[in-house]
Amino acid sequence: MNRLQHGPRLMAATAFVTLSLFAGAVLANGPREQAKRMHDRLAGVPPSAAVLDDMAADIQAGRPQDAARKAMQASSFYNATLKNWITPWTNRDQTVFAPLNDYTATVIGMIRDDVDFRQVLSADILYVGGNGLPAYSPTSNALYEQLESEDRNLGDPAVLVPSMQSSHTGLPPGATAGVMTTRAAAQSFFVAGTNRAMFRFTLMAHLCKDLEQVQDISLSHDRIRQDVARSPGGDSRVFLNNCAGCHTGMDPLAQAFAYYNWDETAGRITYTSGVVQPKYLINADNFKPGYVTKDDGWDNYWRRGVNQLLGWNASLPGSGAGAKSMGEELANSNQFAQCQVEKVFRTVCLRPPVDGADRARVTAITTAFKAGGYKVKDVFAETAAYCMGQ
């Protein structure tokens, strides 16, 4: 038989193989495969046979969000997925390898209990150990290291319990500001420096923006502190075109932290009501006419200019005193809500939003997140449903 006679048979065989591969790909993306992928991404471990059956049935019935919630019942969703998701927010290196601490545990507890997530930057809240566990210490991280070393299930309400931060840390209730005033946050971001670090890392963790992304050189310089040189290196253009762009918005907002510090000797957060921490007044000779901090009053200059696009809440005044009200200002922005959705998307879909369909879904989930009471588990469920076939 010559090569021409082989042609039709070869083409038929090729077509059969192609169709078989296509059918296999479709089969590999059926309800059970989607359920397993969803569980692997949410819980980080394979599901049991019973859980897989239940999740596949939910997906088959058009209820993928219910399947996702079943996956989130696994202890590893709290002990691994959420712990790894949150931990980089708690330290300057933004590493996932830091030990469990009160910042991370508090966010895990809030998510587990469906607490309105806007409270993460303002509430008098702290998650501590349940019965049989050591008491919280404002000078030690031992409780949380024990929880982690013993692999306690952080999804168990008897292991991680909500409490009032002010009853454990010595802060007045009005001075508590969610995770910003936890021991872990203070140790990382109130230590030394000028407390601008607390603002910058909070901005990155909870609004998904670093300072370079929110620069605005058009705003007034009147609240930029004395320690910022107006002619670095003898060139005022560096200040006007670069430094000022960050400080015009940051300094008026970071003034909310004027009474806070990290006491390295005692190993705890401190708060001096009515007394500005000396760090706010250092290097006054850099620019004598600069702003001198007299209290913890803050103003959001970003409600004007290009950063209006962050979506500030019109029902709030845009100014106030102290970290609690400033945290409310940040957490009630549209950017705060969108940031949480984008972070979950990267974790569950294993990539950032990359195209129009992804961005439309992020917008839809953000809208639902806000309308549904800012419950983060809902965001994980909706995102997992979107990515289950990818």
Secondary structure per residue as TSV (DSSP state, phi and psi in degrees):
chain	resnum	aa	ss	phi	psi
A	1	M	-	360.0	131.7
A	2	N	-	-83.7	176.2
A	3	R	H	-65.7	-31.8
A	4	L	H	-66.1	-35.4
A	5	Q	H	-70.2	-28.0
A	6	H	H	-71.3	-24.1
A	7	G	H	-51.7	-55.7
A	8	P	H	-60.7	-39.4
A	9	R	H	-65.3	-40.9
A	10	L	H	-63.6	-42.3
A	11	M	H	-64.7	-40.2
A	12	A	H	-64.8	-42.2
A	13	A	H	-64.2	-41.4
A	14	T	H	-62.9	-43.4
A	15	A	H	-62.4	-40.3
A	16	F	H	-62.5	-44.6
A	17	V	H	-62.7	-43.5
A	18	T	H	-61.0	-45.8
A	19	L	H	-64.8	-37.2
A	20	S	H	-64.8	-43.0
A	21	L	H	-64.0	-40.0
A	22	F	H	-64.0	-45.0
A	23	A	H	-62.5	-39.2
A	24	G	H	-63.9	-38.4
A	25	A	H	-64.7	-41.9
A	26	V	H	-63.5	-45.3
A	27	L	H	-61.7	-38.6
A	28	A	T	-69.5	-10.2
A	29	N	T	-115.7	29.1
A	30	G	S	-78.8	-178.4
A	31	P	H	-55.9	-41.0
A	32	R	H	-68.3	-41.2
A	33	E	H	-66.2	-40.1
A	34	Q	H	-65.8	-39.5
A	35	A	H	-63.6	-43.3
A	36	K	H	-65.0	-43.0
A	37	R	H	-60.2	-43.8
A	38	M	H	-61.2	-45.5
A	39	H	H	-66.0	-42.6
A	40	D	H	-58.1	-41.2
A	41	R	H	-77.3	-35.2
A	42	L	H	-82.0	-42.2
A	43	A	H	-101.8	-19.3
A	44	G	S	78.6	3.4
A	45	V	S	-138.9	157.6
A	46	P	-	-67.2	150.7
A	47	P	-	-79.6	158.8
A	48	S	-	-70.3	165.2
A	49	A	H	-60.8	-40.1
A	50	A	H	-67.1	-43.2
A	51	V	H	-65.6	-40.6
A	52	L	H	-61.2	-42.8
A	53	D	H	-60.8	-45.5
A	54	D	H	-64.7	-42.7
A	55	M	H	-66.4	-42.3
A	56	A	H	-62.6	-38.1
A	57	A	H	-64.8	-40.0
A	58	D	H	-62.1	-44.8
A	59	I	H	-65.2	-43.1
A	60	Q	H	-59.7	-34.8
A	61	A	T	-86.1	4.0
A	62	G	T	81.3	24.3
A	63	R	-	-120.7	59.7
A	64	P	H	-63.9	-29.3
A	65	Q	H	-64.0	-36.1
A	66	D	H	-66.1	-37.3
A	67	A	H	-61.9	-42.7
A	68	A	H	-62.8	-39.9
A	69	R	H	-65.9	-31.3
A	70	K	H	-65.5	-40.4
A	71	A	H	-63.7	-34.7
A	72	M	T	-75.7	-3.5
A	73	Q	T	-78.3	-14.1
A	74	A	S	-67.5	139.3
A	75	S	H	-60.4	-30.4
A	76	S	H	-68.0	-20.5
A	77	F	I	-60.9	-40.2
A	78	Y	I	-83.9	-46.5
A	79	N	I	-75.1	-24.4
A	80	A	I	-119.1	-61.9
A	81	T	I	-61.0	-53.8
A	82	L	I	-69.1	-39.6
A	83	K	H	-59.2	-44.0
A	84	N	H	-71.9	-30.3
A	85	W	H	-68.4	-39.6
A	86	I	H	-88.7	-38.6
A	87	T	G	-51.8	-40.6
A	88	P	G	-60.5	-20.6
A	89	W	G	-72.3	-16.8
A	90	T	G	-96.8	-1.6
A	91	N	S	-144.9	155.4
A	92	R	T	-66.6	-30.4
A	93	D	T	-76.6	-10.7
A	94	Q	-	53.4	40.3
A	95	T	-	-94.5	147.8
A	96	V	T	-82.2	-10.0
A	97	F	T	-91.5	8.4
A	98	A	S	-72.5	152.6
A	99	P	-	-69.8	160.1
A	100	L	-	-57.1	139.8
A	101	N	-	-144.0	-178.3
A	102	D	H	-70.4	-28.7
A	103	Y	H	-64.0	-55.0
A	104	T	H	-61.0	-46.4
A	105	A	H	-62.7	-37.7
A	106	T	H	-66.5	-41.4
A	107	V	H	-66.2	-41.9
A	108	I	H	-58.5	-46.9
A	109	G	H	-62.3	-41.3
A	110	M	H	-62.7	-41.4
A	111	I	H	-66.5	-45.8
A	112	R	H	-56.5	-41.9
A	113	D	T	-92.4	8.8
A	114	D	T	56.6	38.1
A	115	V	-	-72.1	139.3
A	116	D	-	-50.7	115.3
A	117	F	G	-70.2	-13.9
A	118	R	G	-61.7	-24.4
A	119	Q	G	-71.7	-8.9
A	120	V	G	-61.1	-22.5
A	121	L	G	-109.4	11.1
A	122	S	T	-147.8	-22.7
A	123	A	-	-74.4	155.2
A	124	D	S	-85.6	75.7
A	125	I	-	-138.4	144.6
A	126	L	E	-158.7	130.9
A	127	Y	E	-96.6	126.6
A	128	V	E	-124.8	179.9
A	129	G	E	-75.7	148.5
A	130	G	-	-81.4	-164.5
A	131	N	T	-57.5	139.3
A	132	G	T	87.2	-5.0
A	133	L	S	-107.2	154.5
A	134	P	-	-58.6	154.3
A	135	A	-	-69.9	155.0
A	136	Y	-	-64.5	139.8
A	137	S	-	-119.6	127.3
A	138	P	T	-71.9	-6.2
A	139	T	T	-117.4	8.4
A	140	S	-	-151.1	149.4
A	141	N	-	-101.2	13.9
A	142	A	H	-59.4	-39.2
A	143	L	H	-56.5	-48.4
A	144	Y	H	-73.6	-33.1
A	145	E	H	-66.7	-34.3
A	146	Q	H	-68.0	-43.7
A	147	L	H	-55.5	-41.2
A	148	E	H	-74.4	-43.1
A	149	S	H	-66.0	-30.7
A	150	E	T	-90.4	0.9
A	151	D	T	53.0	44.5
A	152	R	-	-67.2	144.1
A	153	N	-	-75.1	105.6
A	154	L	T	-72.3	-10.0
A	155	G	T	-84.0	-4.4
A	156	D	-	-88.9	118.2
A	157	P	T	-60.9	-18.1
A	158	A	T	-83.3	-16.0
A	159	V	T	-92.1	-45.7
A	160	L	E	-118.8	115.3
A	161	V	E	-122.4	145.4
A	162	P	E	-76.4	145.3
A	163	S	E	-149.5	175.4
A	164	M	-	-90.9	125.5
A	165	Q	T	-57.8	-40.3
A	166	S	H	-63.5	-24.1
A	167	S	H	-80.2	-8.9
A	168	H	H	-116.1	-28.8
A	169	T	H	-103.0	-12.9
A	170	G	-	86.5	-3.8
A	171	L	-	-74.8	143.0
A	172	P	-	-63.2	148.7
A	173	P	G	-52.5	-37.5
A	174	G	G	-71.2	-13.9
A	175	A	G	-97.1	-4.7
A	176	T	-	-77.8	144.6
A	177	A	-	-145.7	57.2
A	178	G	G	57.4	-137.1
A	179	V	G	-70.1	-18.9
A	180	M	G	-65.4	-24.3
A	181	T	G	-110.6	20.9
A	182	T	S	-75.4	163.8
A	183	R	H	-61.5	-44.0
A	184	A	H	-62.9	-43.6
A	185	A	H	-64.8	-42.8
A	186	A	H	-63.0	-42.4
A	187	Q	H	-62.2	-35.0
A	188	S	H	-85.3	-38.1
A	189	F	H	-119.5	-14.8
A	190	F	T	-98.3	-7.4
A	191	V	S	-69.8	133.7
A	192	A	S	49.0	-145.9
A	193	G	S	52.5	-148.8
A	194	T	-	-133.0	19.1
A	195	N	S	68.1	2.7
A	196	R	H	-68.6	-26.2
A	197	A	H	-61.4	-39.9
A	198	M	H	-59.6	-41.5
A	199	F	H	-68.6	-46.1
A	200	R	H	-62.1	-47.5
A	201	F	H	-72.4	-28.5
A	202	T	H	-67.5	-40.4
A	203	L	H	-61.5	-43.9
A	204	M	H	-67.6	-43.0
A	205	A	H	-73.2	-35.7
A	206	H	H	-115.8	-10.6
A	207	L	H	-122.3	0.5
A	208	C	-	56.9	34.7
A	209	K	-	-133.6	132.0
A	210	D	-	-94.5	168.0
A	211	L	G	-60.1	-35.7
A	212	E	G	-61.9	-25.4
A	213	Q	G	-83.5	-11.0
A	214	V	G	-121.2	18.7
A	215	Q	-	-59.6	141.0
A	216	D	-	-150.4	102.0
A	217	I	T	-81.0	-1.4
A	218	S	T	-84.7	-11.2
A	219	L	S	-83.0	164.9
A	220	S	-	-66.5	147.0
A	221	H	-	-93.2	6.2
A	222	D	T	-68.1	-16.0
A	223	R	T	-109.6	10.3
A	224	I	-	-78.1	127.9
A	225	R	B	-68.0	167.9
A	226	Q	T	-65.9	-25.3
A	227	D	T	-75.0	-8.3
A	228	V	S	-92.2	114.0
A	229	A	-	-66.1	135.8
A	230	R	S	-87.8	-11.5
A	231	S	S	-137.1	64.4
A	232	P	G	-60.5	129.6
A	233	G	G	69.4	15.6
A	234	G	G	80.3	10.7
A	235	D	-	-123.7	105.3
A	236	S	H	-66.3	-19.5
A	237	R	H	-65.5	-29.8
A	238	V	H	-63.0	-43.3
A	239	F	I	-66.8	-48.4
A	240	L	I	-66.2	-34.9
A	241	N	I	-100.0	-10.5
A	242	N	I	-131.1	-68.9
A	243	C	I	-56.4	-47.0
A	244	A	H	-60.5	-33.8
A	245	G	H	-57.7	-34.1
A	246	C	H	-86.3	-45.2
A	247	H	H	-71.5	-26.6
A	248	T	H	-60.4	-35.8
A	249	G	H	-94.1	-38.8
A	250	M	H	-68.9	-48.1
A	251	D	H	-61.8	-42.9
A	252	P	H	-65.4	-27.2
A	253	L	H	-84.3	-41.1
A	254	A	H	-69.1	-12.0
A	255	Q	G	-61.9	-20.6
A	256	A	G	-59.5	-21.4
A	257	F	G	-97.7	16.7
A	258	A	T	-62.0	-21.4
A	259	Y	T	-102.4	5.6
A	260	Y	E	-105.2	151.0
A	261	N	E	-158.0	165.1
A	262	W	E	-108.3	119.6
A	263	D	E	-87.0	103.7
A	264	E	T	-67.3	-31.4
A	265	T	T	-69.2	-47.0
A	266	A	T	-83.3	-19.8
A	267	G	T	69.9	43.2
A	268	R	E	-152.8	163.8
A	269	I	E	-75.3	143.8
A	270	T	E	-125.9	155.7
A	271	Y	E	-142.7	124.8
A	272	T	-	-115.3	85.9
A	273	S	T	-56.0	124.0
A	274	G	T	81.7	-3.4
A	275	V	-	-121.7	117.2
A	276	V	-	-70.1	133.4
A	277	Q	-	-62.4	139.6
A	278	P	G	-55.3	-28.2
A	279	K	G	-60.0	-24.4
A	280	Y	G	-75.3	-10.6
A	281	L	G	-117.4	11.0
A	282	I	T	-75.9	160.8
A	283	N	T	51.9	42.2
A	284	A	G	-64.0	-24.9
A	285	D	G	-75.6	-9.6
A	286	N	G	-61.0	-36.7
A	287	F	-	-160.7	90.6
A	288	K	T	-52.7	-40.4
A	289	P	T	-73.8	-1.3
A	290	G	S	-66.3	176.6
A	291	Y	B	-73.6	135.3
A	292	V	-	-107.2	119.0
A	293	T	-	-73.3	123.7
A	294	K	-	-112.7	-15.9
A	295	D	S	-160.6	-169.0
A	296	D	S	-104.0	25.3
A	297	G	E	-70.8	134.8
A	298	W	E	-125.5	156.2
A	299	D	E	-139.7	141.4
A	300	N	-	-97.4	92.5
A	301	Y	G	-68.1	-17.9
A	302	W	G	-73.3	-4.2
A	303	R	G	-70.8	-10.0
A	304	R	S	-113.6	163.2
A	305	G	G	75.9	-160.9
A	306	V	G	-65.3	-26.0
A	307	N	G	-83.7	8.0
A	308	Q	G	-58.9	-26.2
A	309	L	G	-66.1	-11.0
A	310	L	G	-72.5	-10.1
A	311	G	T	76.8	58.6
A	312	W	-	-70.7	146.8
A	313	N	-	-75.2	118.8
A	314	A	T	-68.3	-17.8
A	315	S	T	-81.8	-9.0
A	316	L	S	-97.9	152.8
A	317	P	-	-74.4	-19.9
A	318	G	S	81.2	10.9
A	319	S	E	-157.4	165.0
A	320	G	E	171.7	-160.9
A	321	A	E	-133.7	128.7
A	322	G	S	91.0	166.8
A	323	A	H	-70.4	-31.7
A	324	K	H	-61.4	-51.7
A	325	S	H	-69.6	-31.7
A	326	M	H	-68.2	-37.3
A	327	G	H	-63.1	-37.7
A	328	E	H	-63.2	-38.5
A	329	E	H	-61.5	-46.8
A	330	L	H	-66.0	-45.9
A	331	A	H	-73.6	-16.1
A	332	N	T	-96.2	8.1
A	333	S	S	-82.1	155.6
A	334	N	H	-65.9	-32.7
A	335	Q	H	-62.8	-35.4
A	336	F	H	-60.0	-49.2
A	337	A	H	-63.4	-44.9
A	338	Q	H	-64.5	-35.6
A	339	C	H	-61.0	-44.2
A	340	Q	H	-61.3	-41.1
A	341	V	H	-66.1	-42.8
A	342	E	H	-63.8	-38.5
A	343	K	H	-66.7	-41.5
A	344	V	H	-65.1	-40.7
A	345	F	H	-57.5	-46.0
A	346	R	H	-63.0	-36.6
A	347	T	H	-72.7	-44.1
A	348	V	H	-85.3	-39.8
A	349	C	H	-89.1	-7.0
A	350	L	S	63.5	27.4
A	351	R	S	-168.3	159.9
A	352	P	-	-77.4	165.2
A	353	P	-	-60.1	129.6
A	354	V	-	-120.1	-14.7
A	355	D	S	-144.2	-176.1
A	356	G	H	-61.1	-39.3
A	357	A	H	-65.0	-42.3
A	358	D	H	-62.5	-47.3
A	359	R	H	-65.4	-36.8
A	360	A	H	-64.8	-37.7
A	361	R	H	-69.5	-39.3
A	362	V	H	-59.9	-43.5
A	363	T	H	-62.6	-42.9
A	364	A	H	-65.6	-42.3
A	365	I	H	-67.8	-36.8
A	366	T	H	-61.7	-44.6
A	367	T	H	-61.1	-44.0
A	368	A	H	-67.3	-37.8
A	369	F	H	-57.7	-47.3
A	370	K	H	-67.3	-44.4
A	371	A	H	-69.2	-27.4
A	372	G	T	-92.2	10.2
A	373	G	T	91.6	21.3
A	374	Y	S	57.4	50.8
A	375	K	-	-97.9	114.5
A	376	V	H	-67.7	-32.4
A	377	K	H	-61.3	-32.7
A	378	D	H	-62.7	-37.3
A	379	V	H	-66.1	-43.3
A	380	F	H	-61.3	-42.3
A	381	A	H	-65.5	-45.8
A	382	E	H	-66.7	-39.2
A	383	T	H	-69.2	-41.8
A	384	A	H	-62.0	-37.6
A	385	A	H	-64.6	-37.5
A	386	Y	H	-69.0	-37.9
A	387	C	H	-96.5	3.5
A	388	M	T	-64.4	-22.8
A	389	G	T	-99.9	9.1
A	390	Q	-	-113.4	360.0
